[in-house]
Amino acid sequence: MTEPMTLEREDGLAVLTIASPPLNLFDRAMFDALRRHAAALEADPPRGLLIRADGSVVSGGVDVHEFDGLSVEQGAELWRDLLRAVTTIERLPCPVVFAAHALTLTAAFELALGCDLIVAGRSAKFGLVETVVGLTPSMGGPQRIAERAGSGRARELVMTAELFDAETLERWNVVNRVWEDDEVDAQARALARRLADGPTRAHDATKQIVRAWCDDGLAGADSVVPAVSGALFGTEDLKNAVQGFLAKGPKHGTPAHGR
């Protein structure tokens, strides 16, 4: 049986690919693969992660068969497992980029919202359309839309179940960058590679500070800065970059090693 999601690593950059054409539906096999790969990435974090998809769509959403006949307890357990997978990706100590080249619905969109950056093709469309089966998005979508775009936009995306284009979501601060469709994969790979080749310990510190702000506001973020940023002075990357800057200026080009 072909794996519905593949994980490849090369020189510090990991690429997680949704690969179950034609619709890349999130069914039991896809959910299991997501959990398995998230655990592998947590156990052995890369320096950067790109999440992308093969085929004409990123994903047509969840295979509705997965919801048929679930009890209240089984539904709650499903969401606990899937939220755990999303938060595992979200908390990786490295930059995570999600590339959407086309239609991105429900579970795939919620996975994207757990990433640091979402980049998209100009014709890509996004939707949280769970109300069509009497659900609300439950892999973290509403709260992460609210985090990026505000609570009003979160209610709009979920309650209307409409599709929104990449440029609209860029204006709303949900999508970070929009490129021409045929450029998305190459541009996303280049961006993820550049981030992976950078000072990944500093990138992790940025993630921790921003997460502290999301959880506890300005005071919460300020409270973690001394320990989180102070620890960077013990890294090889900072020491080498400081010496390179002093010797050659801001364009010193000192390579970072993630240590």
N, C-alpha and C positions, 0 to 999 in steps of 0.2 A: 504493500500500500504506500502510495506517495505521501510524504510528509506535507501537511497543509501549511506549515510554517517552518522556515529553515533559518539556521543561524550560522553565519560564517565570520571568521576573524582573520584579520590581516594587519600586522604591524600596529597593534593597539586599537584599531577600529573594528568594531563588531557591526555586522549588518544583519538585521532580523527582517526576513521577507515573508509577507503574507502571500501564499502561493497555492491557492485552491480554486482555479478557474472553473467556470466562467465568472462566478459571482463572488468568490472569496468569502462565502458565508461563514459566520461564526457558529459552528455546530459543536457537538461534543468533542470531536477530534481537534478542532481548532482551539477550543477552550483548554483542552488538556495540553496541547502544544504550547500555548501561551504560558500556562502555569509552569510547565517544565523548563522552558527557555528562560523565563523570569528567574526561576530558582538557580539556573546555571549561571546567569549573569550576576546574580547576587553573590554566589559563591566565588566567582572569579571575575571581578569587574573589569571591563575593558577601559581604555582611556577615552573612548567616545563610542556612541551607539547611534546608528541610523536605522529607523524603522521605515520600511517601504513596502510596496506591493507590486506583484507582477499582474499583467492582464489589463483589460480595458476598463476595469473599475478597481478602486481600492478595496471596497467591500459593499455588497448589497445589504449588509446588516446581519442580524441574527437569524438563523434557521428557526422559524417559529415552532417547528416540531419540538424543540428543546423545552418549550413552555407547557406543552400539552400535558395535562393531568398532574402537574406538580402540586404537592400539598403546600400549605403555608410554611411548614418547617423546611421542606425541600427548597422552596423558593428563597427563603432566608439564607440557607446554606450556600446556594448557588451564588448569591450576591456577595456573601462573605468571601468565598473563594476568589471570585473575579475581582473584587475590590482589592484583595490582597495582592493579586498579580499586578494590577495597575499601580498600586502604591510601591511595590517592589521596584518596578521600572522607574517610577517617579523619584525614588530616593537613592538611585544608583549614584555613586560618587564620581560622576562624569557627565559631560554634556550629552543630552539625548535629543535627536532631531527626528521629527516625523515628516515624511514627504508624501503629500497627497496629490497625485497627478490627475485624479478623476473623482467620480462619485464616492463619497465617504459617509456611510450611514452608521448609526447607532453604536454598536460595540467598537468598531474601528475608530469612530470619531471620539468616543470616550477614552480609548487608549491614547489617541493623539493628544487629548487634553491633559494627560498625565506626563507628557514630554515637555522638555524645556522650550523647544522651538517647534512651531508648525510652519512648514513651507508648502506652497501649493501652486499648481498650474492655474492659469487664468480661467480655464473653463471648469475647474473642479467645483463641485457643489457638496455641501455638508448638511446633514440633517439628523436630528434626534426625533424620530418618528414613532416612538414606542406607544403613543396614545392610540394608534391604530389597532393595537391588541389589548388596550386597557391597562397599559403599564406606564410607569414613569422611568426614565433612564436611571439605572441603578449601579453602573460601574463608575460612578463619580462624575458624570457629565454635568448635571445641573450646578453643583457646587463649584466645579472648576470653570464653567462658563461665567458664573457669578464672580469668581476670583479675577478673571481676566477682563470681563466686560460689564460687570455690575449685575445686581439681582434682577433688575427689570428686563435686561436682555436675556438672562437665563430663563425667566418665565416665558418670554416671547418665543424663544427657540423651542422650548419643550411644549408649551401649551398649543401653539399654532401647528406644530409638526410640519412646518414648511421647510423647503430647501433653500439654503442661503449660499450665494456664490462667494468665491474666495476673496474678491475685492471688497465686498461688503464686510466680511468677517475681518479683513485686515483693518478696515476703518474702525471696527469695534474692538480692536486689540486682541482678537482671538487668534487670528493667523498673523505670523510675523512677517513673512515675505511672500510675494506673488511673482512668479516668472511665467514666461511662455511655456505652453504645455510640453513642447519637445525639449525644453531645457531643464525641466524639473529634476530628473534623475541625476544628470551630470552636476548641476548646481548644488543639489542637496548633498551628493557625495563629496564634492569639493568643500562645502561648508563643514560637514561632519569631520572630514579629514583634517581641516585646519584647526578645528576645536580640539580634536584628539591629539594633534601634534603640539598643542599649546601647554601652558602650565596647569595641568589638570587638577593638581591639589588646590590651586587658587580658584579654579572653576567650581570645585566641590565646596569651597568656603563660601563662594557667592550663593550657591544653592542653599546652603545651610542658613545663611543670613536672610535670604528672601523667604525661605520657609518659616523662619521664626517670625518674620513680619506678617506672613499670611495667618499664622496661628495665633500670635499674641500682639500684633500691632507694632508700632514704632518702638515702644519701650521694650518689648520682647526681643526685637531685633538688636537694639542697642545693647541689651544685656548679654548677648552671645558673642558680640564682635571681639572683645578683648581675647577670649580664649580661642575662638575660631581663626581669627586673623593673626593673632600672636603666634599660633603654631606654625604659620607659614615661614617664619624666620628660621625654623629648623630644617627647611627643605633645601635640597640641592638646587632646585630650579630657581628659587629666590636668590640664593647666594651667588650662583653663576650669572644670573641676569643682572644683578646689581653690579658685579664686577665688569660684565660686558658693557653695561650702560656707562660706567665711569670711564672705561677705556675707549669706547667707540661712539658713545652717544645713543640716542633713542632708537636708531636703526641698527643696533649692534648685532642682531641676528643670532644670538646665542640660543642653541637648541634646548628645548625643554624635554625632560625625561620622565616627568610624572613622579619624581621622588623629592 
